[in-house]
Amino acid sequence: MKKNKNLLEIPNINSKDAKLKKLIYEVDDSLFNKEYYSKEKFEHLCVCSGGTTSSCAKNGFTTLDLRKNHSKIHIDRESNLVTIGGGVIMGDLVNHLQKHNRSFPIGLSKLPGAGYILTGGVSPLSRAYGLAIDNIESIKGFLGNGKFISLKKNQINPEEQLIWEAIKGAAPFFSIITEIELKTIQSNPIMVIEGFVNLNELSEIIQLSEEFPENISLQWIYAQKIYIYVVAELKNNLEDKRTEECLMPLYKFPALEKELHENFNKINFFPKELNLYELNSNNHSEVISLLGEDLKNDIPIFIKCLNELMDNKPNDSCYIASQQLGCKTKKLNHGSSFFIHRKSTWKPWIYASWKKNDLQEKEVALDWIYKSWSKLKRFYPNIHLAQLHNHLNSHEEELNLAFGNRVNELKTLKNIFDPQGILPPL
Ligand SMILES: Cc1cc2nc3c(=O)[nH]c(=O)nc-3n(C[C@H](O)[C@H](O)[C@H](O)COP(=O)(O)OP(=O)(O)OC[C@H]3O[C@@H](n4cnc5c(N)ncnc54)[C@H](O)[C@@H]3O)c2cc1C
């Protein structure tokens, strides 16, 4: 059988099914040649790192797959800084760090690639170690006009300052990042409390979590049923006593179980075996990520709203989930970035999928996402642009709610450094 050279083997089914114009692996001059792209189709170059989003490959578009030539990982044992290629996935990063007793605040899945880091990167450990972007020490790559860039924290000259800030949160719009140097963290034991809860219990647990110290975070998913993870990093006897006091109220919930993990690298969140939602390779999907602050007295109305949204979900694969940030992610001493909603303490996301060729089901599923988003806006008014949606009608609103008054700076950067619109459009 003839092998299809333009097949992109990746986790996101929408992108995996796309009929590519061309699949390339090299970042060279021809890449930045406008002849490649057709204006009528608003065609641009798609970039693939982990391949977990619907924007890394599209019908009739060219994809640059960074996984082949930009997948090296190297840790400097003296500084404990790790250098990764732009095509490295987070699972490979933590597996490498594991050998050196180090870790990195990756998200809830090991599948995402550098896109996780460049779009912000919210981890169960972010409350203690900041967002993934807060841990970037240096980057190398190319701007959309083909110019090579190499930037290092604390050595940024004034002309480079805006580029440096925008790389942290908005890189995909004007650059291709081929190398990222990151701070790593000491690998400590992690206590996880997890299990199914009902809505009343979720309400109580959210209330408790809004008082958690920085080493504890809550993440929950409401799919067929509600499943929660409370993640607590253990560091030393004194702090561990306080942690235990904070976790104590959770022990009364009958279905929750406690497990001590050797370290963060070894934890797998939301495994398939839990059957939380329908996983189907014949489905396509989209997801929208929101940002907002503590719910405080609004917890009861939020729970009521959540219940109504879940009552109206169009199929069993749809879900709403949330992860907790705050504490260190609120601090501005990491330097300015394009993750502007620093006050945020919750990042919920709304996921919907449909049978891949069923346009009617797609419309219903997207309609549910948009209606849910509109209802949740009063609690979570902002957007975390972890997925690019330039193929959806919501793109412009998402851009404005993600970058606020920095949207114009981003447009300026795009005009200067990607004047031909080679990279994904704003
Ligand atoms: C199962 C799952 C769990 C997740 N959990 C979390 C979580 O806990 N916290 C969180 O913050 N996010 C989470 N995400 C969201 C995820 O981090 C983002 O969607 C991220 O953008 C995916 O990156 P990727 O490299 O895998 O995707 P890709 O589809 O390969 O790339 C996504 C976009 O980023 C751009 N891009 C990727 N690499 C580069 C590069 N090197 N240079 C320039 N542009 C690039 C591409 O243009 C592309 O449009 C999760 C996603 C999934 C699927």
PDBQT file of the ligand as one rigid body, heavy atoms in Angstrom, charges set to zero:
ROOT
HETATM    1  C1  LIG A 501      -5.710  16.396  27.271  1.00  0.00    +0.000 C 
HETATM    2  C2  LIG A 501      -5.328  17.850  27.409  1.00  0.00    +0.000 A 
HETATM    3  C3  LIG A 501      -5.070  18.397  28.664  1.00  0.00    +0.000 A 
HETATM    4  C4  LIG A 501      -4.688  19.737  28.787  1.00  0.00    +0.000 A 
HETATM    5  N1  LIG A 501      -4.401  20.246  30.033  1.00  0.00    +0.000 NA
HETATM    6  C5  LIG A 501      -3.988  21.519  30.146  1.00  0.00    +0.000 A 
HETATM    7  C6  LIG A 501      -3.627  22.066  31.413  1.00  0.00    +0.000 A 
HETATM    8  O1  LIG A 501      -3.671  21.386  32.434  1.00  0.00    +0.000 OA
HETATM    9  N2  LIG A 501      -3.223  23.358  31.472  1.00  0.00    +0.000 N 
HETATM   10  C7  LIG A 501      -3.146  24.146  30.339  1.00  0.00    +0.000 A 
HETATM   11  O2  LIG A 501      -2.755  25.305  30.460  1.00  0.00    +0.000 OA
HETATM   12  N3  LIG A 501      -3.479  23.668  29.134  1.00  0.00    +0.000 NA
HETATM   13  C8  LIG A 501      -3.897  22.385  29.016  1.00  0.00    +0.000 A 
HETATM   14  N4  LIG A 501      -4.243  21.890  27.788  1.00  0.00    +0.000 N 
HETATM   15  C9  LIG A 501      -4.233  22.803  26.642  1.00  0.00    +0.000 C 
HETATM   16  C10 LIG A 501      -2.918  22.734  25.865  1.00  0.00    +0.000 C 
HETATM   17  O3  LIG A 501      -1.824  23.023  26.687  1.00  0.00    +0.000 OA
HETATM   18  C11 LIG A 501      -2.971  23.752  24.725  1.00  0.00    +0.000 C 
HETATM   19  O4  LIG A 501      -4.056  23.503  23.895  1.00  0.00    +0.000 OA
HETATM   20  C12 LIG A 501      -1.681  23.800  23.909  1.00  0.00    +0.000 C 
HETATM   21  O5  LIG A 501      -1.751  24.874  22.990  1.00  0.00    +0.000 OA
HETATM   22  C13 LIG A 501      -1.436  22.516  23.157  1.00  0.00    +0.000 C 
HETATM   23  O6  LIG A 501      -0.148  22.531  22.635  1.00  0.00    +0.000 OA
HETATM   24  P1  LIG A 501       0.368  21.415  21.622  1.00  0.00    +0.000 P 
HETATM   25  O7  LIG A 501       1.761  21.716  21.309  1.00  0.00    +0.000 OA
HETATM   26  O8  LIG A 501       0.029  20.066  22.157  1.00  0.00    +0.000 OA
HETATM   27  O9  LIG A 501      -0.639  21.626  20.408  1.00  0.00    +0.000 OA
HETATM   28  P2  LIG A 501      -0.445  21.869  18.864  1.00  0.00    +0.000 P 
HETATM   29  O10 LIG A 501      -1.782  21.592  18.280  1.00  0.00    +0.000 OA
HETATM   30  O11 LIG A 501       0.719  21.143  18.294  1.00  0.00    +0.000 OA
HETATM   31  O12 LIG A 501      -0.152  23.410  18.822  1.00  0.00    +0.000 OA
HETATM   32  C14 LIG A 501      -1.091  24.338  19.315  1.00  0.00    +0.000 C 
HETATM   33  C15 LIG A 501      -0.842  25.708  18.713  1.00  0.00    +0.000 C 
HETATM   34  O13 LIG A 501       0.343  26.246  19.236  1.00  0.00    +0.000 OA
HETATM   35  C16 LIG A 501       1.220  26.617  18.168  1.00  0.00    +0.000 C 
HETATM   36  N5  LIG A 501       2.544  26.085  18.464  1.00  0.00    +0.000 N 
HETATM   37  C17 LIG A 501       2.835  24.899  19.025  1.00  0.00    +0.000 A 
HETATM   38  N6  LIG A 501       4.164  24.774  19.159  1.00  0.00    +0.000 NA
HETATM   39  C18 LIG A 501       4.710  25.916  18.689  1.00  0.00    +0.000 A 
HETATM   40  C19 LIG A 501       6.043  26.377  18.576  1.00  0.00    +0.000 A 
HETATM   41  N7  LIG A 501       7.079  25.645  18.976  1.00  0.00    +0.000 N 
HETATM   42  N8  LIG A 501       6.239  27.622  18.049  1.00  0.00    +0.000 NA
HETATM   43  C20 LIG A 501       5.185  28.372  17.646  1.00  0.00    +0.000 A 
HETATM   44  N9  LIG A 501       3.904  27.982  17.727  1.00  0.00    +0.000 NA
HETATM   45  C21 LIG A 501       3.672  26.752  18.251  1.00  0.00    +0.000 A 
HETATM   46  C22 LIG A 501       0.657  26.057  16.881  1.00  0.00    +0.000 C 
HETATM   47  O14 LIG A 501       0.605  27.067  15.899  1.00  0.00    +0.000 OA
HETATM   48  C23 LIG A 501      -0.718  25.616  17.222  1.00  0.00    +0.000 C 
HETATM   49  O15 LIG A 501      -1.693  26.433  16.644  1.00  0.00    +0.000 OA
HETATM   50  C24 LIG A 501      -4.612  20.553  27.627  1.00  0.00    +0.000 A 
HETATM   51  C25 LIG A 501      -4.897  20.002  26.372  1.00  0.00    +0.000 A 
HETATM   52  C26 LIG A 501      -5.235  18.665  26.256  1.00  0.00    +0.000 A 
HETATM   53  C27 LIG A 501      -5.521  18.098  24.890  1.00  0.00    +0.000 C 
ENDROOT
TORSDOF 0
